[in-house]
Amino acid sequence: MDKMIGDGIKKFVLMGIGAAAMTVEKSQQMVDELVKKGELTVEQGKELNQELKRNVRKTIDEAAEKKEAEEKKEATLEEKIAMMSAEELENLKAFIEKTEASPKTEE
């Protein structure tokens, strides 16, 4: 189940990156058209294209960071236990023993 959620997040991030890349390509085509028509100078077109590239790169970087954070959050129970200190493990054992010893109530 966790694997499926991770794959879903990965696909979503990749779709976003693909959409951003398509947007940049279309935007660059529009800027080139405006330059050809004389509505923008070549220098203005270059600046606009650079700004678009920076914005897309920033968006992609943020999406990658978000994906990485989600993957870290999805650590399995075994991984979480493996990262516990000796004191934390003792507390967990005591909690489990206490929980097992107490009578369960039916809901």
N, C-alpha and C positions, 0 to 999 in steps of 0.2 A: 504494500500500500504506500509506504513512504517513497519507494522507488518511483511509483507512478506519479506522485505529487511532484517529485524532483524533475521527472521528465516533462511534466506539464509546464513547470516554471521555465525549464530550459527552452522548450518550444516557444513559449510566450516571449521570452527575451529575444530569441532568434528572429521571431516575426517582427518585433519592434525594430531590431537592427536592420532587417531587410527593408522595412517601410522607410526608415530614416535614410538609407542609402538611395532608395528610389526617389525620395523627396529631394535629395541633394542633386541627383542627376537631372530631374525635371526642372528644378530651380536654376541650375546652371544653363540649361537650354533656354529658359525664359530670359535670363540675364543676357545671354549671347544674342537673342533676338532683339532685345531692347538696345543693345550696343549697335547692332546692324542698322536698326531704324534711326539711330542717332538720338534716341531718347535718354541714353546713358553714355557717358564717356567711357573709353576703354579702362581708364584708371578706376572709375567708379564701379565698373563691372568686376574688375579684379578684386577690389575691396569687398564688394558684396559676396563674391564667391568665397573669399577667405573667411568672412564672417559666418557664412553658411557651413563651411567645413568645420570651423571651431565649434559651432553649436551642435553639429551632429556628433563630433568626436566627444564632446562633453556628455551628450545624451547616452552615447554608447558606453562610455566609461562609468557613468552612474548606473546604467543597467547591469553592467558586469559586476560592479560592487554590490548591488542589490542581490544579484544571483548568488554571489559568493557568500553573502551574509545569510541567505536562506539555506544554502547548503550546510553551513556551519550549524545553523539552528536545528537542522534535521539529523543531528547525531543520534545514532541508535542508543538504546538503553545500555547495551554492553560497552559502547564507547564512553558513555557518560560515567559508568561505574569504574571503568579502567582509569579514568582521569581523577577519581576521588582520592583524597588523602586517607591515611590510615584512620584518623579520627572520624572522618566523614563515613568511612566504611563501617566503623564500629557503631556509629549512630544509626546508620541504615539497618544494620543487623538487629539492633535493639528495637527499632521501630517495627521491623518485620515480625520479630518474636512477640512483641506486645500485641500486634494486630492479629496474629495467628491464635494467641491465647484468649483474646476476648471473644465472647459469643457473638455470632453473626445474627443480625436481625433481618427478617424478611420484609421487603418493602412492598 
